[in-house]
Amino acid sequence: MSVSITSTYAGEFSGKYIAAALLSADTLDKGLITIMPNVKFKSVIKKASTDDIVKDATCDFQTGQGTLTLTEKILQPEEFQVNLDICKKDLHSDWEAAQMGYSAFDNLPTNFSDFVLAHVAAKVADRTEKNIWSGSTATSGQFDGFSTLLAADTDLPAGQDIVGTAVTAANVVDELGDVVDAIPTAVYGSEDLVIYAASNVIRAYTRALGGFQSGGQGAAGYENKGNNQSLGNLFFDGIPVVPARGAADDMIIAAEKSNLFFGTGILNDLNEVRVIDMAETDGSQNVRVVMRFTAGVQYAQVSDIVYRTV
């Protein structure tokens, strides 16, 4: 059976596929940071702070009674592309089996072209997740992630730039404690304060909750569940602990969701998605997938962030 692709995706419809590819990244899909869509070129992120503006009352308007300080960061998403040749034979058997019901997944694409795009979008989402936390613009296909930005930011207060040791179930409570102790007083207790942790840190903390006695959990672990701890809804000292799946091992960041930003131009002219069947052009069984999109991250106020690595 031959398969032909007659549709080419571009324009308005392509935005949906770009959104699926980028926003399916775990951090974005779960809303763990602030998403800024439709950034045409660059966006200025501003954050305001004031000193002690409350003074004793007088009959006069008092000038110089308070100082408003505006700080800003520039979020400028970088341009990326996917140029991919896929042999229809390589994916056709998987797609055909899925349509016949031999799959554990529901809501599968009914068109082969959609199936190809879903395959590519999943790869783009995975790369985006890694870029958000540990990407480096020096490497093709990557933008500077939060780890790269924070490591290079000389304005990060020394007490909030923590160098620890490799995280294990035996020391994870102490390592997380060091991060919480370094959170600025003005940020501690914020409603959207989150601890973002690399996968190995999440694994170690879950193990510790399962009954590592030196961690104070007792032989039966947290809530007497032993090693049957849930991977969701983790907290440390009342602060949510969430996985930063794209982070390098041992990274921990404490920050407000509203202070971390992901920018993309989902609806701008730089975005494009095309699926081109080459059969009528050169007689081959190849499908070319073209994606163009923009993406990048930034934070507003580095003095409100704690960054821990090894």
MARGUPA-338128 format. One record per residue (C-alpha): residue number from 1; x, y, z. Coordinates in pm, 1 decimal, decimal comma. Example, Ala and Ser with C-alpha at 12.3 -4.5 7.8 and 13.67 -1.06 7.14 Angstrom:
<rs>
(1 (1230,0 -450,0 780,0))
(2 (1367,0 -106,0 714,0))
</rs>
This chain:
<rs>
(1 (0,0 0,0 0,0))
(2 (140,8 340,8 -94,6))
(3 (96,7 648,1 117,2))
(4 (90,2 998,2 -26,2))
(5 (80,2 1327,4 156,5))
(6 (-114,8 1594,7 -23,2))
(7 (-128,3 1863,0 244,4))
(8 (130,4 2125,9 322,7))
(9 (110,2 2292,3 663,2))
(10 (190,2 2661,6 680,1))
(11 (43,8 2987,9 798,7))
(12 (-221,6 2988,4 1071,7))
(13 (-245,4 2610,6 1107,2))
(14 (128,4 2579,3 1152,3))
(15 (104,7 2778,2 1473,9))
(16 (-83,4 2491,4 1634,8))
(17 (196,8 2250,8 1556,2))
(18 (461,9 2492,4 1679,5))
(19 (262,8 2531,2 2001,2))
(20 (240,5 2155,4 2037,4))
(21 (611,7 2111,6 1974,7))
(22 (731,0 2381,9 2212,6))
(23 (466,7 2392,1 2482,8))
(24 (460,1 2014,3 2523,3))
(25 (794,5 2043,9 2699,3))
(26 (729,8 1923,9 3053,9))
(27 (814,2 2253,4 3225,1))
(28 (584,3 2449,1 2991,9))
(29 (307,8 2191,4 2974,2))
(30 (272,9 2200,6 3354,4))
(31 (289,4 2580,4 3373,5))
(32 (595,8 2576,5 3597,6))
(33 (730,7 2903,0 3457,2))
(34 (573,1 3207,8 3292,8))
(35 (511,9 3176,0 2917,8))
(36 (535,5 3484,4 2697,7))
(37 (393,3 3398,9 2353,6))
(38 (408,7 3611,5 2040,8))
(39 (741,8 3778,3 2112,0))
(40 (810,8 3925,8 1768,2))
(41 (1175,7 4016,1 1825,3))
(42 (1254,2 4085,8 2188,3))
(43 (1068,3 4167,6 2508,0))
(44 (1178,3 4380,3 2800,4))
(45 (1101,6 4218,4 3136,3))
(46 (1070,4 4481,1 3407,6))
(47 (1046,4 4439,5 3781,4))
(48 (983,4 4722,6 4025,5))
(49 (1102,2 4750,7 4384,4))
(50 (1078,3 5023,2 4644,5))
(51 (1253,7 5104,0 4966,8))
(52 (1065,9 5189,3 5288,1))
(53 (806,3 5436,2 5155,4))
(54 (593,3 5464,2 5471,1))
(55 (689,0 5772,2 5674,8))
(56 (544,8 5975,4 5962,7))
(57 (257,5 6198,1 5851,4))
(58 (298,4 6572,7 5798,2))
(59 (80,1 6842,1 5641,3))
(60 (309,5 6872,5 5341,6))
(61 (390,6 6653,2 5044,9))
(62 (733,9 6519,9 5122,5))
(63 (964,9 6474,3 4826,9))
(64 (1233,9 6212,2 4835,7))
(65 (1037,6 5994,2 5076,7))
(66 (1075,8 5677,7 4874,8))
(67 (1268,0 5534,8 4584,8))
(68 (1122,5 5329,1 4303,9))
(69 (1379,6 5111,4 4132,1))
(70 (1306,7 4950,9 3796,5))
(71 (1525,0 4665,5 3678,7))
(72 (1496,4 4499,4 3341,8))
(73 (1614,2 4199,5 3145,6))
(74 (1589,6 4139,7 2773,9))
(75 (1420,8 3823,3 2650,9))
(76 (1515,0 3770,6 2288,9))
(77 (1410,3 3429,9 2154,0))
(78 (1653,9 3270,8 1913,1))
(79 (1559,2 3133,9 1573,1))
(80 (1569,6 2757,4 1518,0))
(81 (1483,5 2519,3 1239,8))
(82 (1418,3 2152,2 1175,3))
(83 (1503,6 2018,9 827,7))
(84 (1431,5 1649,7 827,6))
(85 (1412,0 1377,4 564,5))
(86 (1197,8 1082,3 674,0))
(87 (1143,3 767,3 470,6))
(88 (771,0 690,6 471,4))
(89 (849,4 321,5 502,9))
(90 (1020,4 382,1 839,2))
(91 (708,0 527,0 1002,2))
(92 (429,4 377,1 794,0))
(93 (423,2 42,1 976,2))
(94 (390,5 217,8 1312,4))
(95 (112,3 443,1 1185,9))
(96 (-74,3 159,6 1018,4))
(97 (-54,4 -54,8 1334,2))
(98 (-185,0 235,5 1538,7))
(99 (-486,5 276,6 1311,3))
(100 (-562,0 -94,4 1349,5))
(101 (-578,8 -54,1 1726,4))
(102 (-243,1 -206,1 1819,3))
(103 (-145,4 82,5 2043,7))
(104 (-175,7 180,6 2407,3))
(105 (-248,8 542,8 2315,8))
(106 (-578,1 710,8 2234,7))
(107 (-648,7 1006,0 2005,5))
(108 (-385,6 909,2 1752,2))
(109 (-358,2 1113,4 1430,5))
(110 (-579,9 967,9 1157,8))
(111 (-367,0 1116,9 878,3))
(112 (-14,0 1001,4 809,3))
(113 (102,8 1362,0 776,8))
(114 (-29,3 1437,7 1126,3))
(115 (148,2 1127,3 1253,9))
(116 (478,5 1250,4 1107,3))
(117 (431,4 1594,0 1262,0))
(118 (347,2 1443,8 1600,6))
(119 (666,0 1237,9 1583,1))
(120 (878,5 1544,5 1506,5))
(121 (696,3 1763,0 1760,4))
(122 (778,1 1516,5 2037,9))
(123 (1148,6 1543,7 1953,6))
(124 (1131,8 1924,5 1948,9))
(125 (953,0 1927,7 2287,1))
(126 (1224,3 1710,0 2439,3))
(127 (1498,5 1938,1 2309,4))
(128 (1310,4 2245,9 2430,8))
(129 (1280,7 2101,4 2782,6))
(130 (1656,4 2042,4 2795,6))
(131 (1728,4 2389,0 2656,3))
(132 (1512,4 2561,4 2917,6))
(133 (1729,7 2436,9 3202,2))
(134 (2070,8 2346,5 3064,3))
(135 (2094,1 2474,3 2707,7))
(136 (2387,0 2676,7 2574,2))
(137 (2361,3 2903,1 2272,9))
(138 (2720,0 2805,8 2186,3))
(139 (2580,0 2469,3 2075,6))
(140 (2374,9 2451,0 1756,7))
(141 (2005,1 2399,3 1823,3))
(142 (2021,3 2535,1 2178,1))
(143 (1952,3 2862,3 2358,1))
(144 (2099,1 2966,2 2692,3))
(145 (1900,7 2793,2 2965,1))
(146 (1857,7 2910,6 3322,2))
(147 (2167,7 2725,3 3444,4))
(148 (2383,6 2891,1 3180,1))
(149 (2236,9 3236,3 3246,2))
(150 (2271,3 3210,4 3624,2))
(151 (2624,2 3071,4 3613,2))
(152 (2733,1 3373,3 3410,0))
(153 (2539,5 3639,6 3605,3))
(154 (2774,5 3834,2 3831,5))
(155 (2475,5 4000,1 4000,4))
(156 (2364,9 3672,7 4161,4))
(157 (2432,8 3729,1 4534,4))
(158 (2719,2 3516,2 4663,7))
(159 (2508,5 3360,7 4938,1))
(160 (2253,7 3246,9 4678,9))
(161 (2510,1 3089,8 4446,9))
(162 (2560,5 2754,9 4616,1))
(163 (2815,3 2491,3 4520,8))
(164 (2722,8 2163,4 4684,4))
(165 (2814,7 1799,7 4652,3))
(166 (2658,8 1522,6 4446,9))
(167 (2308,3 1460,1 4579,6))
(168 (2221,8 1124,4 4737,6))
(169 (1934,7 996,8 4949,9))
(170 (2162,2 1042,0 5251,2))
(171 (2233,7 1413,8 5198,7))
(172 (1940,7 1542,6 4992,5))
(173 (1757,5 1684,8 5295,6))
(174 (2064,1 1887,6 5394,5))
(175 (2122,9 2003,0 5036,9))
(176 (1762,7 2117,1 4995,9))
(177 (1786,6 2280,0 5337,1))
(178 (2086,2 2485,8 5222,9))
(179 (1881,0 2612,6 4928,1))
(180 (1583,0 2706,9 5144,5))
(181 (1808,6 2880,0 5399,4))
(182 (1948,3 3097,7 5118,0))
(183 (1608,2 3216,5 4991,3))
(184 (1578,5 3592,9 5050,7))
(185 (1335,9 3689,5 5325,1))
(186 (1134,3 3902,8 5082,5))
(187 (1075,9 3597,8 4860,2))
(188 (1029,0 3329,7 5124,5))
(189 (656,6 3267,0 5167,3))
(190 (567,1 3392,3 4819,6))
(191 (263,9 3210,8 4680,0))
(192 (443,8 3108,2 4360,9))
(193 (780,7 3018,5 4514,0))
(194 (899,2 2683,9 4376,9))
(195 (1204,1 2460,6 4414,7))
(196 (1305,4 2328,1 4072,4))
(197 (1518,3 2015,5 4099,9))
(198 (1700,4 1788,3 3857,4))
(199 (1564,3 1437,5 3814,0))
(200 (1835,0 1277,2 4029,9))
(201 (1746,8 1516,3 4314,5))
(202 (1378,3 1423,7 4288,1))
(203 (1474,3 1057,2 4292,1))
(204 (1697,6 1099,8 4598,4))
(205 (1438,6 1303,3 4788,7))
(206 (1164,1 1049,9 4716,8))
(207 (1393,1 774,0 4843,1))
(208 (1469,0 974,4 5156,7))
(209 (1098,2 1024,6 5223,9))
(210 (1060,1 648,4 5203,4))
(211 (1236,5 592,8 5532,7))
(212 (1597,6 703,3 5536,1))
(213 (1619,4 732,6 5913,5))
(214 (1900,4 987,9 5926,8))
(215 (1666,1 1216,0 5735,1))
(216 (1422,2 1209,0 6024,8))
(217 (1148,8 1024,2 5837,4))
(218 (1152,2 710,4 6052,0))
(219 (1179,5 351,6 5937,2))
(220 (838,5 355,6 5767,6))
(221 (897,7 686,3 5591,3))
(222 (670,8 981,4 5538,1))
(223 (308,8 901,8 5629,9))
(224 (422,2 543,1 5695,8))
(225 (422,2 474,9 5321,8))
(226 (775,3 342,6 5309,3))
(227 (904,5 334,7 4951,6))
(228 (553,7 379,8 4811,7))
(229 (593,0 757,1 4801,9))
(230 (414,2 959,6 4534,4))
(231 (624,6 1138,7 4274,7))
(232 (370,9 1419,7 4261,5))
(233 (296,1 1693,8 4513,4))
(234 (640,1 1694,1 4675,4))
(235 (713,2 1965,9 4929,1))
(236 (1016,0 2068,7 5132,2))
(237 (964,2 2300,6 5429,0))
(238 (625,6 2385,4 5279,2))
(239 (767,7 2480,9 4937,5))
(240 (662,5 2280,2 4629,3))
(241 (943,2 2072,7 4477,8))
(242 (897,7 2013,5 4105,2))
(243 (1111,3 1825,8 3852,2))
(244 (1323,5 2025,6 3609,9))
(245 (1357,1 1731,5 3372,7))
(246 (1592,6 1908,7 3136,7))
(247 (1839,3 2005,6 3409,1))
(248 (2182,7 1855,9 3458,0))
(249 (2227,0 1630,7 3760,5))
(250 (2236,6 1798,4 4103,6))
(251 (2093,7 2132,8 3989,1))
(252 (1845,6 2300,6 4223,1))
(253 (1688,9 2642,1 4165,9))
(254 (1454,7 2821,1 4406,0))
(255 (1257,0 3096,9 4236,1))
(256 (910,7 3238,3 4185,0))
(257 (725,9 3116,3 3876,3))
(258 (654,2 3478,7 3795,8))
(259 (1029,8 3549,1 3785,3))
(260 (1115,6 3285,9 3522,1))
(261 (1006,7 3340,4 3161,9))
(262 (991,4 3139,4 2840,7))
(263 (944,5 3342,1 2525,6))
(264 (843,0 3232,9 2177,5))
(265 (687,0 3387,6 1870,8))
(266 (419,0 3123,5 1815,9))
(267 (210,2 3343,2 1589,6))
(268 (478,9 3554,9 1428,0))
(269 (610,5 3541,6 1073,6))
(270 (925,5 3349,5 1167,8))
(271 (727,8 3033,3 1244,5))
(272 (664,4 2778,7 976,1))
(273 (569,3 2412,9 951,0))
(274 (568,0 2221,2 625,3))
(275 (532,7 1854,8 536,9))
(276 (641,0 1787,9 178,7))
(277 (595,9 1453,0 3,8))
(278 (888,6 1415,2 -237,3))
(279 (728,2 1131,2 -439,4))
(280 (599,9 1358,6 -714,8))
(281 (922,8 1556,1 -724,6))
(282 (1192,4 1290,2 -740,6))
(283 (1001,1 961,7 -718,8))
(284 (1140,2 881,7 -374,3))
(285 (957,0 760,7 -65,3))
(286 (1090,8 1052,0 138,8))
(287 (895,9 1308,8 334,5))
(288 (1057,2 1640,1 420,7))
(289 (955,3 1813,4 740,0))
(290 (1040,6 2180,3 780,4))
(291 (991,4 2368,7 1106,7))
(292 (1102,2 2718,9 1191,6))
(293 (1038,7 2870,5 1532,8))
(294 (1183,4 3091,2 1804,2))
(295 (1245,2 3017,4 2170,3))
(296 (1438,3 3148,9 2469,9))
(297 (1427,7 3200,1 2845,9))
(298 (1509,7 3481,8 3088,1))
(299 (1448,6 3587,2 3447,0))
(300 (1357,8 3931,7 3576,4))
(301 (1529,4 3964,6 3914,2))
(302 (1838,3 3755,0 3979,9))
(303 (1857,9 3868,5 4343,2))
(304 (1537,7 3672,8 4411,9))
(305 (1681,8 3343,4 4287,6))
(306 (1886,4 3072,4 4459,4))
(307 (2101,0 2861,9 4228,0))
(308 (2265,6 2542,5 4346,2))
(309 (2496,0 2316,0 4148,2))
(310 (2810,5 2107,2 4197,3))
</rs>
